[in-house]
Amino acid sequence: GDLRSVLITSVLNLERLEVDLFRCGGQHHWVPATQHLFGGQIVGQALVAAAHAVSRDEQVHSLHCYFVRTGDPKVPVLYEVERTRTGKSFSVRSVKAIQHGKPIFTCQASFQLSQASPVQHQFTMPTVPPPEELLTQEELIQKFLQNPNVAEGYRKRLTKIQAQDVPIDIKPVNPPDIFSSEPQEPKQLFWVRARGYIGETDMKVHCCVAAYISDYAFLGTALLPHRQYRVKFMVSLDHSMWFHAPFRADHWMLYECESPWAGACRGLVQGRLWRRDGVLAVTCAQEGVIRVEQTPTQSKL
């Protein structure tokens, strides 16, 4: 009885124009406050285009992307696929996203036929409360809005965030105190899943959805030690993912995010998506531009 995920029916649904040419329509489901195209949408759609150019038996094992221009949410995006290599075990597909006649994004995705190996190991999943015991991001914002001491300007920003129709369910494990400017360790834990039903299907579909999810709130991890500064500009430069084990993107997964370094107006973040049974499903990494006001901001209360 679940509604079909809008990530499948709309956001990641491309129109094929030619054999290796695809288009995303001008209607974009969710656009961040920056009014630029959401990076996760571009990554997910590029992987959809690349997946159309391989056999059903090949599964994506990694992708490496560069954001070269900001995306315009008012116009369609064209995705050109190049069949760079088709081998016996591995195939590589290159994808270029185009708007206004110029590339806004480039990506290389590598696919592999299933191969067994005795060489196996992984890290241990962090011990955290299950998602059923935690509040959603929307419920947390509602709780914050009940505080009568919240400054009016900040109350408006929270209300605007609450109204955003993001197609992801999110439950922060240790939500930061949004009224504090105290530095925090650059680590975050979220339970995440696609909103709506996807079901049992080609694993490549779930990987495309995970690509969309992986970019949400990811770079913000690098800001946690620097909460006293107001962000002027923050945008992704590149994004990489490695897919390790089958998973369902419409089932709860733990997103473990950390930022080992920031400097030179850049921040680096790393992430791991864990299945509930402790299996490491996906590893992510991203670097982005972060520019802030030099003067610390005032309290939000």
Secondary structure per residue as TSV (DSSP state, phi and psi in degrees):
chain	resnum	aa	ss	phi	psi
A	1	G	-	360.0	-2.3
A	2	D	-	-69.2	147.8
A	3	L	-	-72.4	143.4
A	4	R	B	-63.1	135.5
A	5	S	-	-60.8	132.1
A	6	V	H	-64.4	-21.0
A	7	L	I	-64.0	-29.0
A	8	I	I	-89.7	-44.8
A	9	T	I	-76.0	-23.3
A	10	S	I	-136.0	-63.5
A	11	V	I	-57.6	-46.4
A	12	L	T	-102.9	17.5
A	13	N	-	-95.4	109.3
A	14	L	-	-101.1	150.8
A	15	E	E	-94.5	126.7
A	16	R	E	-83.0	122.1
A	17	L	E	-97.0	-35.1
A	18	E	E	-146.8	-176.8
A	19	V	T	-53.0	-48.3
A	20	D	T	-125.3	35.2
A	21	L	E	-132.0	127.2
A	22	F	E	-132.2	159.1
A	23	R	E	-136.1	136.8
A	24	C	E	-99.7	130.6
A	25	G	-	-62.9	170.4
A	26	G	S	-76.0	-7.6
A	27	Q	-	-92.5	114.5
A	28	H	-	-110.6	127.6
A	29	H	S	-59.6	-49.3
A	30	W	-	-134.7	130.1
A	31	V	-	-121.8	128.0
A	32	P	-	-62.1	170.3
A	33	A	T	-61.2	-22.2
A	34	T	T	-67.4	-14.8
A	35	Q	-	62.8	24.2
A	36	H	S	-107.6	156.7
A	37	L	-	-58.5	138.5
A	38	F	-	-66.5	126.2
A	39	G	H	-58.2	-37.8
A	40	G	H	-62.4	-33.2
A	41	Q	H	-65.5	-43.2
A	42	I	H	-65.7	-42.2
A	43	V	H	-62.3	-47.0
A	44	G	H	-62.3	-43.2
A	45	Q	H	-68.1	-37.8
A	46	A	H	-62.6	-38.7
A	47	L	H	-69.0	-34.5
A	48	V	H	-59.7	-46.8
A	49	A	H	-62.1	-44.4
A	50	A	H	-63.9	-38.7
A	51	A	H	-65.4	-26.9
A	52	H	T	-68.8	-15.3
A	53	A	T	-104.6	16.0
A	54	V	S	-130.4	168.0
A	55	S	-	-73.1	160.2
A	56	R	T	-62.6	-29.7
A	57	D	T	-75.9	-19.4
A	58	E	-	-83.4	135.0
A	59	Q	E	-118.2	144.1
A	60	V	E	-67.0	134.8
A	61	H	E	-116.2	-19.3
A	62	S	E	-162.3	157.6
A	63	L	E	-147.2	148.2
A	64	H	E	-136.3	123.5
A	65	C	E	-129.6	153.2
A	66	Y	E	-128.6	131.5
A	67	F	E	-91.1	113.3
A	68	V	-	-104.1	-21.7
A	69	R	S	-146.1	154.2
A	70	T	-	-70.1	142.2
A	71	G	-	-84.3	142.0
A	72	D	-	-95.8	115.3
A	73	P	T	-74.0	-3.8
A	74	K	T	-92.4	-8.5
A	75	V	S	-130.6	159.3
A	76	P	-	-65.6	163.4
A	77	V	E	-116.4	131.4
A	78	L	E	-96.6	139.2
A	79	Y	E	-120.6	115.1
A	80	E	E	-99.9	128.0
A	81	V	E	-108.4	134.2
A	82	E	E	-114.7	127.7
A	83	R	E	-84.0	80.6
A	84	T	E	-61.2	-44.9
A	85	R	E	-156.2	138.3
A	86	T	E	-125.3	107.2
A	87	G	-	-107.0	-173.9
A	88	K	S	-71.8	-35.8
A	89	S	S	-113.6	-36.2
A	90	F	E	-124.4	143.7
A	91	S	E	-131.6	141.9
A	92	V	E	-118.1	133.8
A	93	R	E	-125.2	131.2
A	94	S	E	-102.9	137.1
A	95	V	E	-128.1	135.9
A	96	K	E	-122.5	126.3
A	97	A	E	-97.2	133.0
A	98	I	E	-127.4	135.1
A	99	Q	E	-138.7	144.1
A	100	H	T	53.2	33.2
A	101	G	T	77.2	5.8
A	102	K	E	-128.9	148.0
A	103	P	E	-68.9	132.7
A	104	I	E	-106.0	-9.3
A	105	F	E	-166.2	139.7
A	106	T	E	-127.9	149.6
A	107	C	E	-151.0	142.2
A	108	Q	E	-121.1	127.4
A	109	A	E	-119.2	136.6
A	110	S	E	-115.3	135.6
A	111	F	E	-119.9	151.5
A	112	Q	E	-137.5	140.0
A	113	L	-	-75.6	144.8
A	114	S	-	-57.0	131.5
A	115	Q	-	-140.1	130.9
A	116	A	-	-85.5	149.9
A	117	S	-	-154.3	140.9
A	118	P	S	-77.2	-11.0
A	119	V	-	-84.0	100.9
A	120	Q	-	-143.7	136.4
A	121	H	-	-164.0	165.2
A	122	Q	-	-159.4	161.9
A	123	F	-	-65.9	173.1
A	124	T	-	-98.7	134.5
A	125	M	-	-64.4	137.6
A	126	P	-	-59.9	148.1
A	127	T	-	-87.2	115.4
A	128	V	-	-139.6	160.9
A	129	P	-	-62.5	147.9
A	130	P	-	-68.3	158.4
A	131	P	G	-59.6	-29.1
A	132	E	G	-63.2	-20.6
A	133	E	G	-95.5	1.8
A	134	L	S	-116.8	157.8
A	135	L	-	-85.8	148.7
A	136	T	-	-73.9	166.3
A	137	Q	H	-59.2	-39.1
A	138	E	H	-64.1	-41.7
A	139	E	H	-66.8	-35.6
A	140	L	H	-65.9	-42.5
A	141	I	H	-63.0	-42.6
A	142	Q	H	-59.7	-38.3
A	143	K	H	-64.7	-42.9
A	144	F	H	-64.0	-38.9
A	145	L	H	-67.1	-19.5
A	146	Q	T	-76.0	-10.9
A	147	N	-	-74.9	115.7
A	148	P	T	-69.8	-12.0
A	149	N	T	-91.5	-0.4
A	150	V	S	-66.4	130.7
A	151	A	-	-59.4	143.8
A	152	E	H	-60.3	-41.2
A	153	G	H	-61.9	-40.2
A	154	Y	H	-71.9	-34.5
A	155	R	H	-60.4	-39.9
A	156	K	H	-65.5	-39.8
A	157	R	H	-65.8	-41.1
A	158	L	H	-63.7	-41.9
A	159	T	H	-62.8	-38.2
A	160	K	H	-65.5	-42.7
A	161	I	H	-61.4	-42.4
A	162	Q	H	-61.4	-30.6
A	163	A	H	-82.7	-10.0
A	164	Q	-	-68.7	136.3
A	165	D	-	-96.5	67.7
A	166	V	-	-78.5	128.5
A	167	P	S	-81.9	35.5
A	168	I	E	-130.1	136.3
A	169	D	E	-89.1	129.1
A	170	I	E	-132.6	132.4
A	171	K	E	-130.1	100.3
A	172	P	E	-63.5	138.4
A	173	V	S	-79.3	-45.3
A	174	N	S	-128.6	77.5
A	175	P	-	-62.8	134.7
A	176	P	-	-69.3	153.2
A	177	D	-	-71.5	106.8
A	178	I	T	-70.1	-13.2
A	179	F	T	-91.7	-3.9
A	180	S	-	-103.4	145.2
A	181	S	-	-106.0	12.0
A	182	E	-	-67.5	137.3
A	183	P	-	-60.8	144.5
A	184	Q	-	-126.2	159.4
A	185	E	-	-61.3	138.2
A	186	P	S	-76.5	63.1
A	187	K	E	-140.4	141.9
A	188	Q	E	-139.6	150.1
A	189	L	E	-130.9	126.3
A	190	F	E	-128.9	144.8
A	191	W	E	-89.2	130.0
A	192	V	E	-135.1	153.2
A	193	R	E	-164.6	159.4
A	194	A	E	-66.9	139.8
A	195	R	S	-78.4	124.5
A	196	G	S	101.7	-178.1
A	197	Y	B	-103.4	133.7
A	198	I	-	-114.6	-48.5
A	199	G	-	86.1	-176.2
A	200	E	S	-74.8	120.0
A	201	T	-	-156.6	-176.2
A	202	D	-	-52.4	130.8
A	203	M	H	-57.7	-27.2
A	204	K	H	-60.9	-32.2
A	205	V	H	-63.2	-46.1
A	206	H	H	-65.9	-33.3
A	207	C	H	-66.7	-39.1
A	208	C	H	-64.3	-40.2
A	209	V	H	-66.7	-41.7
A	210	A	H	-62.2	-34.3
A	211	A	H	-62.0	-41.6
A	212	Y	H	-62.2	-50.2
A	213	I	H	-62.5	-37.8
A	214	S	H	-62.5	-24.4
A	215	D	T	-88.9	-10.3
A	216	Y	T	-77.2	121.7
A	217	A	T	63.4	12.5
A	218	F	S	-70.0	-54.6
A	219	L	G	-66.3	-25.3
A	220	G	G	-59.1	-20.1
A	221	T	G	-58.3	-34.8
A	222	A	G	-70.9	-14.2
A	223	L	G	-89.3	-13.8
A	224	L	G	-57.5	-37.1
A	225	P	G	-77.4	-2.3
A	226	H	G	-129.7	39.7
A	227	R	T	-72.7	-10.5
A	228	Q	T	-77.4	-8.2
A	229	Y	S	-105.5	144.6
A	230	R	-	-89.6	132.5
A	231	V	E	-76.7	126.8
A	232	K	E	-91.5	-37.1
A	233	F	E	-156.8	129.6
A	234	M	E	-147.3	123.3
A	235	V	E	-150.5	147.6
A	236	S	E	-73.8	140.7
A	237	L	E	-98.8	-46.9
A	238	D	E	-147.2	167.5
A	239	H	E	-154.6	129.0
A	240	S	E	-128.8	148.0
A	241	M	E	-141.9	145.5
A	242	W	E	-128.9	127.8
A	243	F	E	-103.8	124.2
A	244	H	-	-107.5	-39.1
A	245	A	S	-145.9	154.5
A	246	P	-	-60.9	149.7
A	247	F	-	-158.0	168.3
A	248	R	-	-111.5	117.9
A	249	A	T	-71.3	-14.8
A	250	D	T	-96.5	10.4
A	251	H	S	-107.6	151.3
A	252	W	-	-59.4	131.3
A	253	M	E	-130.1	147.7
A	254	L	E	-88.9	123.2
A	255	Y	E	-101.5	108.8
A	256	E	E	-98.3	114.7
A	257	C	E	-118.9	141.2
A	258	E	E	-150.3	152.6
A	259	S	E	-120.7	104.8
A	260	P	E	-76.7	-14.5
A	261	W	E	-161.4	146.0
A	262	A	E	-147.2	145.7
A	263	G	E	169.6	166.0
A	264	A	T	54.8	35.1
A	265	C	T	63.5	25.1
A	266	R	E	-131.9	155.1
A	267	G	E	-135.7	140.5
A	268	L	E	-109.4	133.2
A	269	V	E	-128.3	148.8
A	270	Q	E	-129.5	147.2
A	271	G	E	-143.8	153.8
A	272	R	E	-133.9	130.0
A	273	L	E	-101.6	117.9
A	274	W	E	-107.1	136.6
A	275	R	E	-70.8	159.1
A	276	R	T	-62.3	-24.0
A	277	D	T	-86.7	10.0
A	278	G	S	91.6	1.8
A	279	V	-	-82.5	130.7
A	280	L	E	-76.5	114.3
A	281	A	E	-95.1	-41.1
A	282	V	E	-144.5	143.7
A	283	T	E	-119.6	139.6
A	284	C	E	-130.4	156.7
A	285	A	E	-150.3	146.7
A	286	Q	E	-154.2	145.5
A	287	E	E	-122.9	145.0
A	288	G	E	-143.0	163.4
A	289	V	E	-82.8	133.0
A	290	I	E	-132.4	114.9
A	291	R	E	-121.2	133.3
A	292	V	E	-127.2	162.8
A	293	E	-	-66.0	138.7
A	294	Q	S	-71.1	-24.5
A	295	T	S	-93.9	129.6
A	296	P	-	-57.7	147.7
A	297	T	-	-84.7	166.7
A	298	Q	-	-81.2	167.5
A	299	S	-	-62.6	151.1
A	300	K	-	-87.1	-2.6
A	301	L	-	-99.8	360.0
